[in-house]
């Protein structure tokens, strides 16, 4: 039981370190790929008025607006592309589904790595292996 908790702690620590290694632009690019795949339309910012309005939205977060009685989802990306992603409820549902699938795949990969670490036999390397 102790080995299992140790393995879980190592996996959580590793994922925190890995997440900390990516820059905000890299994290935004990953999210942008998911948004585009889900059906969000990319609208480049071409005028100063568009740029000013884009700056009123929280960067790299999806916000909900209503236009003509329809719910629209906006994602402002001032860092990676300087553009606005616009999607309807269908695109939002697709995005959430893709996000869940990606999280599942990440968890599966982490589980496989933890199982591989648990199967490693340190005993065959003799005493004092930690000194290396």
Buried (B, 14 or more C-beta within 10 A) or exposed (E): EEEEEEBEEBBEEBBEEEEEEEEEBEBBBEBBEBBBEBBBEBEEBEEEEBEEEBEEBEEBEBEEEEEEEEEBBBBBBBBBBBBBBBBBEEBBEBBEEBBEEEEEEEEEEBEEBBEEEEEEEEEEEEEEEEEE
